[in-house]
Amino acid sequence: MGKNRPRGIHKKKVAGPQFPRGKTEKIVCRSPPSAAACPIVQSKPSLLAWITCDGVHIDPASGKHTILGVFSNIKARSFPVVHPYMVWFLTLTDVQPGVHKIKMSMGLDPTNPGELLHREFESQSPLHRINLINELRNLRFEQPGDYNIVIEVDDDPILATSLTVS
């Protein structure tokens, strides 16, 4: 480092279309504060993707997911109707390390949806993306309408949406 420059501040010559004569640009490098000075920030899990589909194939060689038969509504000739099989595919991030619970509920009454599924999953790091494949079998729809869906992680809602059944 040069004389009279505080620690952590460096200068370098930058050339290019914006700085044709090699203008000096200041770069500030700071070491991270100690853990005591910086409290841990815990964010709420984020939902990156939610897809209703017929199935998900996982390639055994690459681990890549292939989503099959995406749909956003269900049509029936008569009611009640039973939908034999569907998958709700979710991708989460910002999930703190450890074991967590996901709960999925659905119903015509948005204030009182019925629980469809609950299960545990594990997060290694908030930086990881977690793909969850949730199979739903023999869902019964008594009448046409917009069925409200609520998805919660550790009792905190992360998605409120609907599925139209007509």
DSSP file with accessible surface (Angstrom, degrees, kcal/mol):
  #  RESIDUE AA STRUCTURE BP1 BP2  ACC     N-H-->O    O-->H-N    N-H-->O    O-->H-N    TCO  KAPPA ALPHA  PHI   PSI    X-CA   Y-CA   Z-CA
    1    1 A M              0   0  135      0, 0.0     3,-0.1     0, 0.0     9,-0.1   0.000 360.0 360.0 360.0 152.9    0.0    0.0    0.0
    2    2 A G    >   -     0   0   33      1,-0.2     3,-1.0     2,-0.1     2,-0.0  -0.171 360.0 -76.0 -78.6 172.1    1.1    3.6   -0.6
    3    3 A K  T 3  S+     0   0  191      1,-0.2    -1,-0.2     0, 0.0     0, 0.0  -0.342 108.5  10.1 -68.3 151.2    1.9    6.1    2.0
    4    4 A N  T 3  S+     0   0  168      1,-0.2    -1,-0.2    -3,-0.1    -2,-0.1   0.668  90.3 130.3  58.3  19.0   -0.7    7.9    4.1
    5    5 A R    <   -     0   0   97     -3,-1.0    -1,-0.2     4,-0.0     3,-0.1  -0.913  60.6-118.9-101.4 131.3   -3.5    5.6    2.9
    6    6 A P    >   -     0   0   81      0, 0.0     3,-1.5     0, 0.0    -1,-0.0  -0.267  42.0 -87.3 -62.5 153.5   -5.8    4.2    5.6
    7    7 A R  T 3  S+     0   0  223      1,-0.2     3,-0.1    -6,-0.0    22,-0.0  -0.310 112.5  27.5 -59.8 141.4   -5.8    0.4    5.8
    8    8 A G  T 3  S+     0   0   20      1,-0.2    21,-3.3    -3,-0.1     2,-0.5   0.384  93.5 106.1  89.5  -5.1   -8.4   -1.3    3.6
    9    9 A I  E <   +A   28   0A  38     -3,-1.5     2,-0.3    19,-0.2    -1,-0.2  -0.941  44.9 176.1-111.6 124.3   -8.4    1.4    0.9
   10   10 A H  E     -A   27   0A  77     17,-2.3    17,-2.3    -2,-0.5     2,-0.4  -0.892  16.7-151.1-123.5 153.0   -6.7    0.6   -2.4
   11   11 A K  E     +A   26   0A 113     -2,-0.3     2,-0.3    15,-0.2    15,-0.2  -0.954  15.7 178.0-123.5 144.3   -6.4    2.4   -5.7
   12   12 A K  E     -A   25   0A 114     13,-1.4    13,-2.0    -2,-0.4     2,-0.4  -0.990  32.2-109.8-141.8 155.8   -6.0    0.9   -9.1
   13   13 A K  E     -A   24   0A 155     -2,-0.3     2,-0.5    11,-0.2    11,-0.2  -0.681  32.0-163.6 -83.3 132.7   -5.7    2.2  -12.6
   14   14 A V        -     0   0   29      9,-1.9     9,-0.4    -2,-0.4     2,-0.3  -0.981   7.8-177.3-121.0 125.9   -8.7    1.4  -14.7
   15   15 A A        +     0   0   82     -2,-0.5     3,-0.1     7,-0.2     6,-0.1  -0.906  29.7  94.1-119.9 151.2   -8.6    1.6  -18.5
   16   16 A G  S    S-     0   0   32      3,-0.9     3,-0.4    -2,-0.3     6,-0.2  -0.936  87.2 -51.2 155.7-173.8  -11.4    1.1  -21.0
   17   17 A P  S    S+     0   0  137      0, 0.0    -1,-0.1     0, 0.0    -2,-0.0   0.860 134.1  46.9 -60.7 -33.7  -14.1    3.0  -22.9
   18   18 A Q  S    S+     0   0  163      1,-0.3    -3,-0.0    -3,-0.1    -4,-0.0   0.807 125.7  29.9 -76.5 -29.2  -15.4    4.8  -19.7
   19   19 A F    >   +     0   0   45     -3,-0.4     3,-1.8     1,-0.1    -3,-0.9  -0.619  69.9 169.0-128.5  71.7  -11.8    5.7  -18.6
   20   20 A P  T 3  S+     0   0  101      0, 0.0    -1,-0.1     0, 0.0    -2,-0.1   0.781  78.2  45.7 -62.7 -25.4   -9.7    6.1  -21.8
   21   21 A R  T 3  S-     0   0  233     -7,-0.1    -6,-0.1    -6,-0.1    -7,-0.0   0.155 123.4 -95.6-104.6  20.7   -6.7    7.6  -20.1
   22   22 A G    <   -     0   0   12     -3,-1.8    -7,-0.2    -6,-0.2    -3,-0.0   0.954  49.4-161.0  71.8  49.8   -6.6    5.2  -17.2
   23   23 A K        -     0   0  132     -9,-0.4    -9,-1.9   -10,-0.1     2,-0.4  -0.280  22.3-110.8 -59.5 147.6   -8.5    7.1  -14.5
   24   24 A T  E     -A   13   0A  66    -11,-0.2     2,-0.4   -13,-0.0   -11,-0.2  -0.694  30.8-162.5 -86.3 131.1   -7.9    6.0  -10.9
   25   25 A E  E     -A   12   0A  84    -13,-2.0   -13,-1.4    -2,-0.4     2,-0.4  -0.940  14.6-132.2-114.7 133.3  -10.9    4.3   -9.3
   26   26 A K  E     -A   11   0A 133     -2,-0.4     2,-0.5   -15,-0.2   -15,-0.2  -0.719  19.7-168.8 -87.1 130.7  -11.1    3.9   -5.5
   27   27 A I  E     -A   10   0A  60    -17,-2.3   -17,-2.3    -2,-0.4     2,-0.6  -0.986   7.8-153.7-119.1 124.8  -12.0    0.5   -4.2
   28   28 A V  E     -A    9   0A  58     -2,-0.5     2,-0.5   -19,-0.2   -19,-0.2  -0.892   9.3-170.9-103.4 123.6  -12.8    0.2   -0.5
   29   29 A C        -     0   0   62    -21,-3.3     2,-0.4    -2,-0.6    -2,-0.0  -0.967   6.9-177.2-113.2 125.2  -12.2   -3.2    1.1
   30   30 A R        -     0   0  209     -2,-0.5   -22,-0.1   -21,-0.0    -2,-0.0  -0.960  24.7-126.3-123.1 141.0  -13.5   -3.7    4.6
   31   31 A S        -     0   0  104     -2,-0.4    -2,-0.0     1,-0.1     0, 0.0  -0.553  42.7 -95.2 -78.8 150.2  -13.1   -6.7    6.8
   32   32 A P        -     0   0  115      0, 0.0    -1,-0.1     0, 0.0     3,-0.1  -0.326  43.6-106.8 -65.6 146.9  -16.3   -8.1    8.2
   33   33 A P        -     0   0   92      0, 0.0     5,-0.1     0, 0.0    -3,-0.0  -0.274  44.5 -88.1 -67.2 161.5  -17.4   -6.9   11.7
   34   34 A S    >>  -     0   0   75      1,-0.1     4,-1.1     3,-0.0     3,-0.6  -0.271  35.9-111.2 -67.1 158.3  -17.1   -9.3   14.6
   35   35 A A  T 34 S+     0   0   93      1,-0.2     3,-0.3     2,-0.2    -1,-0.1   0.845 117.8  56.9 -60.6 -32.9  -20.0  -11.5   15.3
   36   36 A A  T 34 S+     0   0  104      1,-0.2    -1,-0.2     3,-0.1    -2,-0.0   0.853 108.0  46.7 -68.3 -32.6  -20.7   -9.6   18.6
   37   37 A A  T <4 S+     0   0   73     -3,-0.6    -1,-0.2     1,-0.2    -2,-0.2   0.680 112.8  52.4 -83.1 -17.2  -21.0   -6.3   16.7
   38   38 A C  S  < S-     0   0   64     -4,-1.1    -1,-0.2    -3,-0.3     3,-0.1  -0.912  79.0-144.4-126.0 106.3  -23.3   -7.8   14.0
   39   39 A P        -     0   0  103      0, 0.0     2,-0.3     0, 0.0    -3,-0.1  -0.312  32.2 -98.9 -67.2 152.5  -26.4   -9.7   15.1
   40   40 A I        -     0   0  147     -5,-0.1     2,-0.6     1,-0.0    -5,-0.0  -0.552  33.9-144.4 -72.8 129.6  -27.5  -12.6   12.9
   41   41 A V        -     0   0  128     -2,-0.3     2,-0.6    -3,-0.1    -1,-0.0  -0.856  12.6-163.7 -97.3 122.2  -30.3  -11.7   10.5
   42   42 A Q        -     0   0  140     -2,-0.6     2,-0.2    54,-0.0    53,-0.0  -0.939   7.1-159.7-109.6 121.2  -32.8  -14.4   10.0
   43   43 A S        -     0   0   52     -2,-0.6    53,-0.3     1,-0.1     3,-0.1  -0.573  23.4-104.4 -95.7 161.7  -35.0  -14.1    7.0
   44   44 A K        -     0   0  115     -2,-0.2    -1,-0.1     1,-0.1    51,-0.1  -0.560  49.7 -90.5 -78.8 144.1  -38.3  -15.7    6.3
   45   45 A P        -     0   0   21      0, 0.0     2,-0.4     0, 0.0    49,-0.2  -0.286  43.7-142.5 -55.5 141.0  -38.3  -18.6    3.8
   46   46 A S  E     -B   93   0B  43     47,-2.9    47,-2.1    -3,-0.1     2,-0.7  -0.901   3.5-136.0-110.2 140.0  -38.9  -17.4    0.3
   47   47 A L  E     +B   92   0B  45     -2,-0.4    45,-0.2   111,-0.3     3,-0.1  -0.828  24.2 173.6 -94.6 116.0  -41.0  -19.3   -2.3
   48   48 A L  E     +     0   0B  86     43,-3.2     2,-0.3    -2,-0.7    44,-0.2   0.767  67.8  10.8 -90.8 -32.0  -39.2  -19.2   -5.7
   49   49 A A  E     +B   91   0B  31     42,-1.3    42,-2.0     2,-0.0     2,-0.3  -0.994  50.2 178.8-150.6 141.8  -41.5  -21.6   -7.6
   50   50 A W  E     +B   90   0B  56     -2,-0.3     2,-0.4    40,-0.2    40,-0.2  -0.930  18.4 171.9-140.8 118.0  -44.9  -23.2   -7.1
   51   51 A I  E     -B   89   0B  49     38,-2.4    38,-2.9    -2,-0.3     2,-0.5  -0.992  25.2-149.8-132.8 133.0  -46.2  -25.4   -9.9
   52   52 A T  E     +B   88   0B   6     19,-0.4    19,-2.5    -2,-0.4     2,-0.3  -0.892  40.6 147.8 -97.6 127.1  -49.2  -27.7  -10.1
   53   53 A C  E     -B   87   0B   0     34,-2.5    34,-3.0    -2,-0.5    16,-0.2  -0.907  59.6-106.2-151.7 175.7  -48.4  -30.6  -12.5
   54   54 A D  S    S-     0   0   86     14,-1.9     2,-0.3    15,-0.4    15,-0.2   0.709  91.4 -30.2 -81.2 -24.5  -49.0  -34.2  -13.4
   55   55 A G  E     -D   68   0C  10     13,-1.5    13,-3.0    32,-0.1     2,-0.4  -0.973  47.5-126.1-179.8 168.1  -45.6  -35.3  -12.2
   56   56 A V  E     -D   67   0C  29     -2,-0.3     2,-0.5    11,-0.2    11,-0.2  -0.997  17.5-158.7-134.3 127.0  -41.9  -34.6  -11.7
   57   57 A H  E     -D   66   0C  96      9,-2.7     9,-3.1    -2,-0.4     2,-0.6  -0.907   5.7-155.2-104.3 133.5  -39.1  -36.7  -13.1
   58   58 A I  E     -D   65   0C  80     -2,-0.5     7,-0.2     7,-0.2     6,-0.1  -0.946  18.6-130.4-109.3 118.3  -35.7  -36.5  -11.5
   59   59 A D     >  -     0   0   58      5,-2.7     4,-2.6    -2,-0.6     5,-0.1  -0.516  11.7-148.1 -66.8 122.5  -32.8  -37.5  -13.8
   60   60 A P  T  4 S+     0   0  123      0, 0.0    -1,-0.2     0, 0.0    -2,-0.0   0.814  93.4  47.4 -65.9 -27.1  -30.7  -40.0  -11.8
   61   61 A A  T  4 S+     0   0   99      1,-0.1    -2,-0.0     3,-0.1    -3,-0.0   0.920 128.7  18.2 -80.4 -43.5  -27.4  -38.9  -13.5
   62   62 A S  T  4 S-     0   0   70      2,-0.1    -1,-0.1     0, 0.0     3,-0.1   0.656  89.5-129.6-104.0 -20.1  -27.7  -35.1  -13.2
   63   63 A G     <  +     0   0   40     -4,-2.6     2,-0.1     1,-0.3    -2,-0.0   0.505  55.6 150.6  80.5   3.1  -30.4  -34.7  -10.5
   64   64 A K        -     0   0  149     -5,-0.1    -5,-2.7    -6,-0.1     2,-0.4  -0.416  42.6-130.0 -71.5 145.5  -32.3  -32.2  -12.7
   65   65 A H  E     -D   58   0C  60     -7,-0.2     2,-0.5    -3,-0.1    -7,-0.2  -0.820  14.6-161.1 -97.6 134.2  -36.0  -32.0  -12.3
   66   66 A T  E     -D   57   0C  69     -9,-3.1    -9,-2.7    -2,-0.4     2,-0.5  -0.971  13.1-144.9-113.9 121.6  -38.3  -32.3  -15.3
   67   67 A I  E     -D   56   0C  50     -2,-0.5     2,-0.4   -11,-0.2   -11,-0.2  -0.747  15.6-157.8 -89.4 129.2  -41.8  -31.0  -14.7
   68   68 A L  E     -D   55   0C  83    -13,-3.0   -14,-1.9    -2,-0.5   -13,-1.5  -0.910  59.6  -5.4-114.5 129.2  -44.6  -32.9  -16.5
   69   69 A G  S    S-     0   0   39     -2,-0.4   -15,-0.4   -16,-0.2    -1,-0.2   0.943  71.0-157.7  63.5  59.9  -48.1  -31.6  -17.5
   70   70 A V        +     0   0   97    -17,-0.2     2,-0.3    -3,-0.2   -17,-0.3  -0.434  19.2 170.5 -68.9 136.3  -48.3  -28.2  -15.9
   71   71 A F        -     0   0   38    -19,-2.5   -19,-0.4    -2,-0.1     3,-0.1  -0.978  31.1-166.3-145.4 158.8  -51.9  -27.0  -15.3
   72   72 A S  S    S+     0   0   95     -2,-0.3    92,-0.8     1,-0.2     2,-0.3   0.362  74.8  28.1-126.0  -0.8  -53.6  -24.1  -13.5
   73   73 A N  E     -e  164   0D  71     90,-0.2     2,-0.4   -21,-0.1    92,-0.2  -0.974  64.9-133.4-152.5 166.7  -57.2  -25.2  -13.3
   74   74 A I  E     -e  165   0D  12     90,-2.6    92,-2.8    -2,-0.3     2,-0.4  -0.987  15.5-160.6-125.5 133.4  -59.3  -28.4  -13.3
   75   75 A K        -     0   0  162     -2,-0.4     2,-0.3    90,-0.2    90,-0.0  -0.924  11.2-179.5-115.1 140.6  -62.4  -29.0  -15.5
   76   76 A A        -     0   0   27     90,-2.6     3,-0.1    -2,-0.4     5,-0.0  -0.960  31.3-141.4-136.3 154.2  -65.0  -31.5  -14.7
   77   77 A R  S    S+     0   0  256     -2,-0.3     2,-0.3     1,-0.2    -1,-0.1   0.768  88.2   3.4 -83.0 -29.4  -68.2  -32.7  -16.4
   78   78 A S  S    S-     0   0   82      2,-0.0    -1,-0.2    65,-0.0    65,-0.0  -0.976  84.9 -80.9-152.9 164.4  -70.1  -33.1  -13.1
   79   79 A F  S    S+     0   0   61     -2,-0.3     2,-0.2    -3,-0.1    63,-0.1  -0.923  93.6  42.0-127.4 151.6  -69.7  -32.7   -9.4
   80   80 A P  S    S+     0   0   60      0, 0.0     2,-0.3     0, 0.0    62,-0.2   0.569  79.5 178.8 -67.7 157.8  -68.5  -33.9   -7.0
   81   81 A V  E     - C   0 141B  36     60,-2.4    60,-3.2    -2,-0.2     2,-0.5  -0.964  22.6-146.1-131.8 147.0  -65.3  -34.9   -8.8
   82   82 A V  E     - C   0 140B  64     -2,-0.3    58,-0.2    58,-0.2    56,-0.1  -0.969   7.8-150.7-114.5 122.4  -62.2  -36.7   -7.6
   83   83 A H  E     - C   0 139B  39     56,-3.2    56,-1.8    -2,-0.5    55,-0.2  -0.842  12.8-152.5 -90.1 118.4  -58.9  -35.7   -9.2
   84   84 A P  E     -     0   0B  84      0, 0.0    54,-1.7     0, 0.0     2,-0.3   0.844  63.9  -3.5 -67.1 -35.9  -56.8  -38.9   -9.0
   85   85 A Y  E     + C   0 137B  65     52,-0.2     2,-0.3    53,-0.1    52,-0.2  -0.954  59.4 155.9-162.7 133.9  -53.3  -37.5   -8.8
   86   86 A M  E     - C   0 136B   1     50,-2.0    50,-3.1    -2,-0.3     2,-0.4  -0.972  25.6-136.9-151.6 162.6  -51.4  -34.2   -8.9
   87   87 A V  E     -BC  53 135B   1    -34,-3.0   -34,-2.5    -2,-0.3     2,-0.7  -0.978   1.7-155.1-123.8 134.9  -48.1  -32.8   -7.7
   88   88 A W  E     -BC  52 134B   0     46,-2.6    46,-1.7    -2,-0.4     2,-0.5  -0.953  19.2-163.3-105.3 111.9  -47.4  -29.4   -6.1
   89   89 A F  E     -BC  51 133B  13    -38,-2.9   -38,-2.4    -2,-0.7     2,-0.4  -0.856  10.6-178.3 -99.2 125.3  -43.7  -28.7   -6.9
   90   90 A L  E     -BC  50 132B   0     42,-2.4    42,-3.0    -2,-0.5     2,-0.5  -0.956  18.5-160.1-125.0 145.7  -42.1  -26.0   -4.7
   91   91 A T  E     -BC  49 131B  16    -42,-2.0   -43,-3.2    -2,-0.4   -42,-1.3  -0.995  18.9-174.9-122.7 123.3  -38.7  -24.4   -4.6
   92   92 A L  E     +BC  47 130B   0     38,-2.6    38,-3.0    -2,-0.5     2,-0.3  -0.847   8.1 173.5-114.3 153.6  -37.8  -22.6   -1.4
   93   93 A T  E     +B   46   0B  19    -47,-2.1   -47,-2.9    -2,-0.3    34,-0.2  -0.880  57.8  51.3-144.4 177.4  -34.7  -20.5   -0.4
   94   94 A D  S    S+     0   0   55     32,-2.0     2,-0.6    34,-0.3    33,-0.1   0.810  71.2 149.8  60.0  32.4  -33.7  -18.4    2.6
   95   95 A V        -     0   0    1     30,-0.4    -1,-0.2    33,-0.4    33,-0.2  -0.858  47.3-124.0 -98.7 122.1  -34.6  -21.4    4.9
   96   96 A Q        -     0   0   41     -2,-0.6    27,-0.2   -53,-0.3    29,-0.2  -0.235  40.2 -84.2 -61.0 152.1  -32.4  -21.5    8.1
   97   97 A P  S    S+     0   0   77      0, 0.0     2,-0.2     0, 0.0    27,-0.2  -0.245  89.7  50.1 -59.0 143.7  -30.4  -24.7    8.7
   98   98 A G  E    S-F  123   0D  29     25,-2.6    25,-2.7    -3,-0.1     2,-0.4  -0.720  94.5 -37.7 126.5-172.8  -32.3  -27.4   10.5
   99   99 A V  E     -F  122   0D  87     -2,-0.2     2,-0.3    23,-0.2    23,-0.2  -0.736  57.2-179.0 -92.5 135.6  -35.6  -29.4   10.3
  100  100 A H  E     -F  121   0D  21     21,-3.2    21,-2.3    -2,-0.4     2,-0.4  -0.865  21.4-127.5-130.6 164.3  -38.7  -27.5    9.2
  101  101 A K  E     -F  120   0D 128     -2,-0.3    53,-3.1    19,-0.2     2,-0.4  -0.947  15.1-163.4-117.2 134.1  -42.4  -28.2    8.7
  102  102 A I  E     -FG 119 153D   1     17,-2.9    17,-2.1    -2,-0.4     2,-0.4  -0.929   7.4-171.3-113.8 139.1  -44.4  -27.5    5.6
  103  103 A K  E     -FG 118 152D  60     49,-2.6    49,-2.8    -2,-0.4     2,-0.4  -0.998   4.9-165.3-131.5 135.7  -48.2  -27.5    5.7
  104  104 A M  E     +FG 117 151D   0     13,-2.9    12,-3.3    -2,-0.4    13,-1.8  -0.987  10.8 177.9-123.9 130.1  -50.6  -27.2    2.7
  105  105 A S  E     -FG 115 150D   5     45,-2.6    45,-2.4    -2,-0.4     2,-0.3  -0.931   3.1-178.0-129.9 154.0  -54.3  -26.4    3.1
  106  106 A M  E     +FG 114 149D  17      8,-2.7     8,-2.2    -2,-0.3     2,-0.3  -0.997  15.2 130.6-152.1 146.9  -57.1  -25.9    0.6
  107  107 A G  E     - G   0 148D  13     41,-1.8    41,-2.8    -2,-0.3    -2,-0.0  -0.940  58.3-106.3 178.7 164.6  -60.8  -25.0    0.7
  108  108 A L  S    S+     0   0   62     -2,-0.3    38,-0.1    39,-0.2    -1,-0.1   0.842 105.6  71.0 -70.8 -33.4  -63.6  -22.9   -0.8
  109  109 A D  S >  S-     0   0   79      3,-0.3     3,-1.5     1,-0.2    -1,-0.1  -0.765  72.2-158.4 -86.8 112.2  -63.7  -20.9    2.5
  110  110 A P  T 3  S+     0   0   81      0, 0.0    -1,-0.2     0, 0.0    -2,-0.0   0.749  90.9  54.2 -65.0 -20.3  -60.5  -18.8    2.7
  111  111 A T  T 3  S+     0   0  120      1,-0.2    -2,-0.0    -3,-0.1    -3,-0.0   0.618 119.0  30.9 -87.1 -11.6  -60.9  -18.4    6.4
  112  112 A N  S <  S+     0   0  120     -3,-1.5    -3,-0.3     2,-0.0    -1,-0.2  -0.354  73.2 170.8-145.3  61.4  -61.1  -22.2    7.1
  113  113 A P        -     0   0   32      0, 0.0     2,-0.3     0, 0.0    -6,-0.3  -0.435  34.9-117.4 -73.4 148.5  -59.1  -24.3    4.5
  114  114 A G  E     -F  106   0D  41     -8,-2.2    -8,-2.7    -2,-0.1     2,-0.2  -0.661  29.5-107.4 -86.6 140.3  -58.7  -28.0    5.2
  115  115 A E  E     +F  105   0D  99     -2,-0.3   -10,-0.3   -10,-0.2     3,-0.1  -0.474  37.8 173.9 -68.9 129.0  -55.3  -29.4    5.7
  116  116 A L  E     -     0   0D  58    -12,-3.3     2,-0.3     1,-0.4   -11,-0.2   0.756  62.7  -2.2 -99.9 -37.4  -54.1  -31.5    2.8
  117  117 A L  E     -F  104   0D  33    -13,-1.8   -13,-2.9    19,-0.1    -1,-0.4  -0.990  50.5-179.8-158.8 141.5  -50.6  -32.3    3.7
  118  118 A H  E     +F  103   0D 130     -2,-0.3     2,-0.3   -15,-0.2   -15,-0.2  -0.976  20.1 149.8-144.4 141.9  -47.9  -31.7    6.3
  119  119 A R  E     -F  102   0D  85    -17,-2.1   -17,-2.9    -2,-0.3     2,-0.3  -0.978  38.3-107.1-160.4 166.5  -44.4  -33.0    6.4
  120  120 A E  E     +F  101   0D 122     -2,-0.3     2,-0.3   -19,-0.2   -19,-0.2  -0.720  30.2 176.7-100.3 153.1  -40.9  -32.2    7.5
  121  121 A F  E     -F  100   0D  14    -21,-2.3   -21,-3.2    -2,-0.3     2,-0.4  -0.953  21.0-126.8-146.5 163.6  -38.0  -31.2    5.4
  122  122 A E  E     -F   99   0D 114     -2,-0.3     2,-0.4   -23,-0.2   -23,-0.2  -0.911  10.3-158.1-120.0 143.6  -34.4  -30.2    6.1
  123  123 A S  E     -F   98   0D   2    -25,-2.7   -25,-2.6    -2,-0.4   -30,-0.0  -0.961   7.5-171.0-116.9 135.6  -32.3  -27.2    5.1
  124  124 A Q  S    S-     0   0  124     -2,-0.4    -1,-0.1     1,-0.4   -28,-0.0   0.741  75.6  -7.7 -89.9 -30.0  -28.5  -27.2    5.1
  125  125 A S    >   -     0   0   29    -29,-0.2     3,-1.4   -30,-0.1   -30,-0.4  -0.973  61.4-116.6-163.9 149.5  -28.1  -23.4    4.5
  126  126 A P  T 3  S+     0   0   35      0, 0.0   -32,-2.0     0, 0.0   -31,-0.2   0.707 114.4  62.7 -66.0 -15.1  -30.3  -20.4    3.7
  127  127 A L  T 3  S+     0   0  149    -34,-0.2     2,-0.1   -33,-0.1   -31,-0.1   0.670  86.2  93.9 -82.5 -17.7  -28.3  -20.1    0.4
  128  128 A H  S <  S-     0   0   96     -3,-1.4     2,-0.5   -33,-0.2   -33,-0.4  -0.434  72.0-133.1 -75.6 151.2  -29.6  -23.5   -0.8
  129  129 A R        -     0   0  183    -36,-0.1     2,-0.6    -2,-0.1   -36,-0.2  -0.916  21.5-154.5-101.2 127.3  -32.6  -23.9   -3.0
  130  130 A I  E     -C   92   0B  23    -38,-3.0   -38,-2.6    -2,-0.5     2,-0.5  -0.909   2.6-157.2-110.2 118.0  -34.8  -26.7   -1.8
  131  131 A N  E     -C   91   0B  63     -2,-0.6     2,-0.5   -40,-0.2   -40,-0.2  -0.852  10.2-168.7 -94.6 125.2  -37.1  -28.5   -4.2
  132  132 A L  E     -C   90   0B   5    -42,-3.0   -42,-2.4    -2,-0.5     2,-0.6  -0.970   8.1-160.4-117.9 124.4  -40.1  -30.2   -2.6
  133  133 A I  E     -C   89   0B  47     -2,-0.5     2,-0.6   -44,-0.2   -44,-0.2  -0.926  11.6-171.9-104.9 116.5  -42.2  -32.6   -4.5
  134  134 A N  E     -C   88   0B   1    -46,-1.7   -46,-2.6    -2,-0.6     2,-0.4  -0.934   8.2-154.7-117.6 111.8  -45.7  -33.0   -2.9
  135  135 A E  E     -C   87   0B  96     -2,-0.6     2,-0.5   -48,-0.2   -48,-0.2  -0.721   7.3-168.1 -89.1 130.6  -48.0  -35.7   -4.2
  136  136 A L  E     -C   86   0B  10    -50,-3.1   -50,-2.0    -2,-0.4     2,-0.4  -0.979   7.9-167.2-120.5 122.0  -51.7  -35.3   -3.7
  137  137 A R  E     -C   85   0B 153     -2,-0.5   -52,-0.2   -52,-0.2   -54,-0.1  -0.883  59.7  -2.6-115.0 142.1  -54.0  -38.2   -4.4
  138  138 A N  E    S-     0   0B 111    -54,-1.7     2,-0.4    -2,-0.4    -1,-0.2   0.864  71.1-173.2  52.3  50.4  -57.7  -38.5   -4.8
  139  139 A L  E     -C   83   0B  19    -56,-1.8   -56,-3.2    -3,-0.2     2,-0.5  -0.604  12.8-146.1 -74.2 127.5  -58.6  -34.8   -4.1
  140  140 A R  E     -C   82   0B 137     -2,-0.4     2,-0.5   -58,-0.2   -58,-0.2  -0.833  12.8-167.2-101.5 129.8  -62.3  -34.4   -3.9
  141  141 A F  E     -C   81   0B   0    -60,-3.2   -60,-2.4    -2,-0.5    -2,-0.0  -0.970   3.4-167.9-116.5 113.6  -64.0  -31.3   -5.1
  142  142 A E  S    S-     0   0  104     -2,-0.5    -1,-0.1   -62,-0.2   -60,-0.0   0.816  70.2  -2.5 -71.0 -33.2  -67.6  -31.0   -4.1
  143  143 A Q  S    S-     0   0  108    -64,-0.1    -1,-0.1   -62,-0.1    22,-0.1  -0.962  84.3 -83.5-153.6 163.2  -68.5  -28.1   -6.3
  144  144 A P  S    S+     0   0   67      0, 0.0     2,-0.3     0, 0.0    22,-0.2  -0.324  70.3  97.7 -68.9 157.7  -67.0  -25.7   -8.9
  145  145 A G  E    S- H   0 165D  25     20,-2.9    20,-2.9     2,-0.1     2,-0.8  -0.893  77.7 -57.4 154.0-179.1  -65.2  -22.6   -7.6
  146  146 A D  E     - H   0 164D  89     -2,-0.3     2,-0.6    18,-0.2    18,-0.2  -0.855  49.5-151.7 -94.4 108.9  -62.0  -21.0   -6.7
  147  147 A Y  E     - H   0 163D  15     16,-2.9    16,-2.2    -2,-0.8     2,-0.3  -0.720  13.8-132.8 -86.2 119.8  -60.3  -23.2   -4.1
  148  148 A N  E     -GH 107 162D  43    -41,-2.8   -41,-1.8    -2,-0.6     2,-0.4  -0.578  19.7-160.9 -76.4 134.5  -58.1  -21.2   -1.8
  149  149 A I  E     -GH 106 161D   1     12,-3.3    12,-2.4    -2,-0.3     2,-0.4  -0.955   8.0-173.9-119.2 132.5  -54.6  -22.7   -1.1
  150  150 A V  E     -GH 105 160D  33    -45,-2.4   -45,-2.6    -2,-0.4     2,-0.5  -0.997   3.3-168.0-126.7 128.7  -52.4  -21.7    1.8
  151  151 A I  E     -GH 104 159D   0      8,-2.5     7,-3.2    -2,-0.4     8,-1.5  -0.978  10.4-174.5-117.3 129.0  -48.8  -23.0    2.1
  152  152 A E  E     -GH 103 157D  31    -49,-2.8   -49,-2.6    -2,-0.5     2,-0.5  -0.945  17.5-158.4-125.1 143.4  -47.0  -22.5    5.4
  153  153 A V  E >  S-GH 102 156D   1      3,-2.4     3,-1.8    -2,-0.4   -51,-0.2  -0.994  88.3 -13.3-117.8 122.0  -43.5  -23.1    6.6
  154  154 A D  T 3  S-     0   0   65    -53,-3.1    -1,-0.2    -2,-0.5   -52,-0.1   0.895 130.4 -55.4  52.0  43.7  -43.1  -23.4   10.4
  155  155 A D  T 3  S+     0   0  122    -54,-0.3    -1,-0.3     1,-0.2   -53,-0.1   0.536 114.4 116.5  68.9  10.1  -46.7  -21.9   10.7
  156  156 A D  E <   - H   0 153D  84     -3,-1.8    -3,-2.4     2,-0.0    -1,-0.2  -0.938  69.1-122.6-106.8 123.0  -45.8  -18.8    8.7
  157  157 A P  E     + H   0 152D  67      0, 0.0    -5,-0.3     0, 0.0     3,-0.1  -0.394  34.5 169.7 -63.8 133.3  -47.7  -18.4    5.4
  158  158 A I  E     +     0   0D  30     -7,-3.2     2,-0.3     1,-0.4  -111,-0.3   0.487  68.0  25.9-117.2 -12.7  -45.5  -18.2    2.4
  159  159 A L  E     + H   0 151D  37     -8,-1.5    -8,-2.5     2,-0.0     2,-0.4  -0.959  49.8 178.4-153.8 133.3  -48.2  -18.5   -0.3
  160  160 A A  E     + H   0 150D  81     -2,-0.3     2,-0.2   -10,-0.2   -10,-0.2  -0.972  34.7 129.8-130.3 117.0  -51.9  -17.8   -0.6
  161  161 A T  E     - H   0 149D  51    -12,-2.4   -12,-3.3    -2,-0.4     2,-0.3  -0.740  42.2-117.9-147.6-168.3  -53.3  -18.5   -4.0
  162  162 A S  E     - H   0 148D  50    -14,-0.3     2,-0.4    -2,-0.2   -14,-0.2  -0.972   1.1-144.9-144.4 160.9  -56.2  -20.4   -5.6
  163  163 A L  E     - H   0 147D   2    -16,-2.2   -16,-2.9    -2,-0.3     2,-0.4  -0.997  24.3-137.4-125.1 120.5  -57.0  -23.3   -8.0
  164  164 A T  E     -eH  73 146D  56    -92,-0.8   -90,-2.6    -2,-0.4     2,-0.5  -0.682  18.1-171.8 -83.9 128.4  -60.0  -22.8  -10.2
  165  165 A V  E      eH  74 145D   1    -20,-2.9   -20,-2.9    -2,-0.4   -90,-0.2  -0.987 360.0 360.0-119.8 121.2  -62.2  -25.9  -10.5
  166  166 A S              0   0   62    -92,-2.8   -90,-2.6    -2,-0.5   -93,-0.0  -0.893 360.0 360.0-136.0 360.0  -65.0  -25.6  -13.2
